[in-house]
Amino acid sequence: MSAANDNSSRKARASLFTTTWFNLGWSRHVPATGLAVLQPLVLHGPLSVEELGRHLIPSPQAPDLGWESTAWEPLEVYTDESLQELRAEFEDTPFATGPDEPDTAEGVMAEEARLRQERMDEIDRWSRELGVEPVRTLRHLLEFLIAAGVLTTTGTGEGALVQLNETAPLPGEVLTLSDEDRRFDDDLRWQQLHESTAQALIDLFVPGEASTTTLTTSLQRLARQLDLAVESVRAGVLNLLNDGDFTASVDVERLLDHQVFELTVDWEKFRSSRITIVHGSHD
C-alpha cells in the first residue's frame, strides 16, 4: 500500500474511532483503558489478538503485563497540600470543586474509591448480561468490547483478526442503561452533532473588553452567513444556550426564520465553562 493510501486509511479509522468512542457514547460506558485496546487498531488497522497484544498502550501508572495489564487506572493518591494545589489550578473552570465535595484528601480518596466500585459493579452487571468475564484485565476488556459490538473478530484464538466495527451499536442497544443514562447519552449525541455549528456561531462574536457581546440577527441571516440550513443554525444556537454563557432574547425553539432576536455571550462565564470550544477552532 502506498504512503498516501495508508494515510487515507488511517484517517478513515481515526474518524470511525471518534464516531464510536465519542459520538456514540462508548467512552462513558467503558474504562478509560479501552483506549489501550482501540488506539493500536486506529494506528495499524486490523490486527490479530497476538499482534494487538504487542501494541497495547497500558497505563503508565501500572505494570505493563500485556493482556494481563489492569483494565482500571490506579486511583490518585492525594495529600491535603497536593489537593489544595490541584483545586487552585482548576479554580474558575468547569472542573472547579463543588460545594458538596469532601474537604480533605482522605475524604476525596474515599469518595473516588466509592465511585470506582460503583462503576465496576455496573460494568460487571453488563459483562454478565453479555456473557463474558468481569472486566479486570485488558484481555477481559477486549472480550467485553467484542461482545458489545464495538469490535469485530474473524477467526478464533490468538490468531483471530480484530478490527473496529463500522456499524457499532449505541450503548443503549446492547447494555441495560438507566433512564437517566439514556437521556444523558441522547443529549450528548445531540450536542456533538451540532457542535461544529455552535463553534461557527462563536466565531461571529468578536471578544472585546466588555464582559458581554450581543449579536442582533435572525436565523435566516445566520444561515446565509454560515452557508447552512436554517434548522441546523437553530440547533447550533440551542446548543450554545445549554451552558449558561449564551442567552437569547426569545424562545429559539419557537423562533420564526426571519424574526430578529439578540444572542448574547457573557465572556467571563464563557471562559470558565468552555474548554473544548475555542474561538476559531473549527477551521
Disulfide bonds with the S-S distance in Angstrom:
none
